[in-house]
Amino acid sequence: MKVINLSEQNTILNRFVSELRDVDTQKDSMRFRRNIERIGEIMAYEISKTLNYSPLETQTPLGTSITNVPVDSVVIGTILRAGLAFHHGFLEFFDKAENAFVSAYRKYRENHQSFHIHIEYIASPRIENKVLILTDPMLATGGSMDLSYQALLTKGEPSHVHIATIIASQQAIDYCTRNFPSDKTTIWAAAIDPGLNEAAYILPGLGDAGDLAYGEKE
């Protein structure tokens, strides 16, 4: 399985990640969402380089032009709700893609010290032999991503899976490496952080991306 850590490259992406982490910049929820979108756009561009291409003849006012264009059918699958802005960034580039949504969240037990991942809702087209891009801004344990993937498999078997995240923990990277098909999965991360705290939040991370983007929930 290929793991691509984009923070190892010197690109403008790193500035957007830095702003997402910054406690002062986080006070501007509009900028927070926009930076998530920007990272989605950059990551979509990087993923587009891995697709299959074929020449397309285009008629211009003065003649014809041949351009290599992607021919894969793409499905963007996103975990709600923090993933909405991230999804929009991908859709800006993959504007012809189909879309899937999964509601996966942490359901805490009575002691609030532990939780299990709960899948509540799924809406998806058929994904058989299509390129599936699974997006979630924060990849903490890998559990939500895995369960969402298993839920989407009820809609068919994709030809390739791209796991796209902004900040991942090393534990989540290891978990996904163990649990996703290694021969057809690529993990893309804007940054990989070393660990998790007792509540399974990424350290240093950035906090709760969903709350920062869309407001606190009960």
C-alpha positions as CSV (number, residue, x, y, z in Angstrom):
1,M,0.0,0.0,0.0
2,K,1.3,3.4,-0.9
3,V,1.2,6.2,1.7
4,I,1.8,9.7,0.5
5,N,2.5,12.4,3.1
6,L,2.2,15.6,1.2
7,S,3.7,17.7,4.1
8,E,7.1,16.2,3.0
9,Q,6.9,18.4,0.0
10,N,7.4,22.2,0.0
11,T,4.1,23.5,-1.3
12,I,1.5,26.1,-0.5
13,L,-0.5,23.2,1.0
14,N,1.6,23.4,4.2
15,R,0.4,27.0,4.8
16,F,-3.2,26.0,4.6
17,V,-2.6,23.1,7.1
18,S,-0.7,25.5,9.4
19,E,-3.7,27.9,9.4
20,L,-6.1,25.1,10.2
21,R,-4.1,24.2,13.3
22,D,-3.6,27.8,14.5
23,V,-5.9,28.6,17.5
24,D,-6.3,32.2,16.4
25,T,-7.1,31.5,12.8
26,Q,-9.6,28.9,13.9
27,K,-11.8,31.6,15.2
28,D,-12.7,32.4,11.6
29,S,-14.9,29.5,10.7
30,M,-15.3,30.7,7.1
31,R,-11.6,30.7,6.6
32,F,-11.3,27.3,8.3
33,R,-13.8,25.8,5.9
34,R,-12.2,27.5,2.9
35,N,-8.8,26.1,3.9
36,I,-10.3,22.6,4.1
37,E,-11.7,23.2,0.6
38,R,-8.3,24.4,-0.7
39,I,-6.6,21.3,0.6
40,G,-9.3,19.1,-1.1
41,E,-8.6,20.9,-4.4
42,I,-4.8,20.4,-4.1
43,M,-5.3,16.7,-3.2
44,A,-7.8,16.2,-6.0
45,Y,-5.2,17.5,-8.4
46,E,-2.5,15.2,-7.1
47,I,-4.8,12.2,-7.3
48,S,-5.8,13.1,-10.8
49,K,-2.3,12.3,-11.9
50,T,-2.8,8.6,-11.0
51,L,-5.9,8.1,-13.2
52,N,-6.1,6.4,-16.6
53,Y,-6.0,8.8,-19.5
54,S,-7.1,8.6,-23.2
55,P,-6.7,11.1,-26.1
56,L,-9.8,13.2,-26.9
57,E,-10.2,15.1,-30.1
58,T,-11.8,18.6,-29.7
59,Q,-13.0,20.7,-32.6
60,T,-11.9,24.4,-32.2
61,P,-13.0,27.3,-34.5
62,L,-9.7,26.8,-36.5
63,G,-9.1,23.1,-36.4
64,T,-8.8,20.1,-34.1
65,S,-6.9,19.6,-30.9
66,I,-5.9,16.3,-29.2
67,T,-5.8,16.3,-25.4
68,N,-5.3,13.5,-22.9
69,V,-8.2,13.4,-20.5
70,P,-9.1,11.1,-17.6
71,V,-11.4,8.2,-18.5
72,D,-12.0,6.6,-15.1
73,S,-15.4,6.9,-13.4
74,V,-14.8,8.6,-10.1
75,V,-17.0,8.4,-6.9
76,I,-16.2,10.8,-4.1
77,G,-17.3,9.3,-0.8
78,T,-17.4,11.5,2.3
79,I,-17.9,11.0,6.0
80,L,-20.3,13.5,7.4
81,R,-20.2,16.2,8.8
82,A,-16.7,17.5,9.0
83,G,-16.0,16.1,5.5
84,L,-18.5,18.4,3.7
85,A,-16.1,21.2,3.0
86,F,-13.4,18.7,2.0
87,H,-15.8,17.0,-0.3
88,H,-16.6,20.3,-2.0
89,G,-12.9,20.9,-2.7
90,F,-12.6,17.6,-4.4
91,L,-15.8,18.2,-6.4
92,E,-14.4,21.5,-7.7
93,F,-11.8,19.5,-9.6
94,F,-13.7,16.2,-10.2
95,D,-16.8,18.0,-11.3
96,K,-18.2,15.0,-13.2
97,A,-17.7,12.6,-10.3
98,E,-20.6,10.8,-8.7
99,N,-21.0,11.3,-4.9
100,A,-21.5,9.1,-1.9
101,F,-22.2,10.1,1.7
102,V,-21.9,8.2,4.9
103,S,-22.9,9.3,8.4
104,A,-20.3,7.7,10.7
105,Y,-19.8,9.1,14.2
106,R,-18.5,8.3,17.6
107,K,-21.2,7.1,20.0
108,Y,-19.9,7.5,23.5
109,R,-20.8,5.1,26.2
110,E,-22.2,6.2,29.5
111,N,-18.8,6.8,31.1
112,H,-17.8,9.0,28.2
113,Q,-14.4,7.4,28.4
114,S,-14.9,5.0,25.5
115,F,-17.0,4.9,22.3
116,H,-17.9,2.8,19.3
117,I,-18.3,3.9,15.7
118,H,-21.9,4.1,14.6
119,I,-23.1,4.2,11.0
120,E,-26.4,5.9,10.7
121,Y,-26.9,6.8,7.0
122,I,-25.5,5.9,3.6
123,A,-26.4,7.3,0.2
124,S,-24.3,6.1,-2.7
125,P,-24.3,5.2,-6.4
126,R,-22.9,1.9,-7.7
127,I,-19.2,1.9,-7.2
128,E,-18.4,-1.3,-9.1
129,N,-15.1,-0.9,-11.0
130,K,-15.0,2.8,-10.3
131,V,-12.3,4.8,-8.6
132,L,-13.5,5.5,-5.0
133,I,-12.0,8.5,-3.2
134,L,-12.9,8.3,0.5
135,T,-12.5,11.7,2.2
136,D,-12.4,12.6,5.9
137,P,-10.4,15.6,7.1
138,M,-9.3,13.9,10.3
139,L,-8.1,10.2,10.4
140,A,-7.7,9.5,14.1
141,T,-8.1,5.8,14.6
142,G,-9.1,4.6,11.1
143,G,-12.3,3.0,12.5
144,S,-14.8,5.4,10.8
145,M,-13.0,5.1,7.5
146,D,-13.0,1.3,7.6
147,L,-16.6,1.0,8.6
148,S,-17.6,3.5,5.9
149,Y,-15.7,1.6,3.3
150,Q,-17.4,-1.7,4.4
151,A,-20.8,0.1,4.1
152,L,-20.0,1.3,0.6
153,L,-18.9,-2.2,-0.5
154,T,-22.6,-3.0,-0.5
155,K,-22.7,-0.9,-3.7
156,G,-20.0,-2.8,-5.5
157,E,-16.2,-3.4,-5.6
158,P,-14.2,-0.3,-6.6
159,S,-11.2,-0.7,-9.0
160,H,-9.1,1.5,-6.7
161,V,-9.5,3.2,-3.3
162,H,-7.9,6.6,-2.5
163,I,-8.1,7.4,1.2
164,A,-7.8,11.2,1.4
165,T,-7.3,13.0,4.8
166,I,-5.8,16.3,6.0
167,I,-4.3,15.2,9.3
168,A,-3.9,11.5,10.2
169,S,-2.4,9.8,13.2
170,Q,0.3,7.2,12.7
171,Q,-2.0,4.7,14.4
172,A,-4.7,5.4,11.8
173,I,-2.2,5.0,9.0
174,D,-1.1,1.6,10.4
175,Y,-4.7,0.6,10.9
176,C,-5.7,1.3,7.4
177,T,-2.6,-0.3,6.1
178,R,-3.7,-3.5,7.9
179,N,-7.4,-3.4,7.0
180,F,-7.7,-2.1,3.4
181,P,-6.7,-4.1,0.3
182,S,-3.0,-3.3,-0.1
183,D,-2.9,-3.9,-3.8
184,K,-5.5,-1.2,-4.7
185,T,-5.4,1.4,-1.9
186,T,-3.5,4.6,-1.7
187,I,-3.5,6.9,1.4
188,W,-3.1,10.6,0.9
189,A,-2.4,12.8,3.9
190,A,-1.6,16.5,4.2
191,A,0.2,15.7,7.5
192,I,0.8,12.7,9.7
193,D,0.9,13.3,13.4
194,P,2.6,10.9,15.9
195,G,-0.2,10.0,18.3
196,L,-3.6,10.2,20.0
197,N,-4.6,11.5,23.4
198,E,-6.8,9.6,25.9
199,A,-10.0,10.7,24.1
200,A,-8.6,9.4,20.7
201,Y,-8.0,12.9,19.4
202,I,-4.9,13.5,17.2
203,L,-1.9,15.1,18.8
204,P,-1.0,17.8,18.1
205,G,-3.9,17.7,15.6
206,L,-6.2,20.7,15.5
207,G,-9.2,19.9,17.7
208,D,-12.7,19.0,16.4
209,A,-12.8,19.8,12.7
210,G,-16.6,19.5,12.6
211,D,-17.2,21.9,15.4
212,L,-14.6,24.4,14.0
213,A,-16.2,24.3,10.6
214,Y,-19.9,24.2,11.5
215,G,-20.3,25.0,15.2
216,E,-20.5,23.0,18.3
217,K,-23.0,20.2,18.7
218,E,-24.7,18.8,21.8
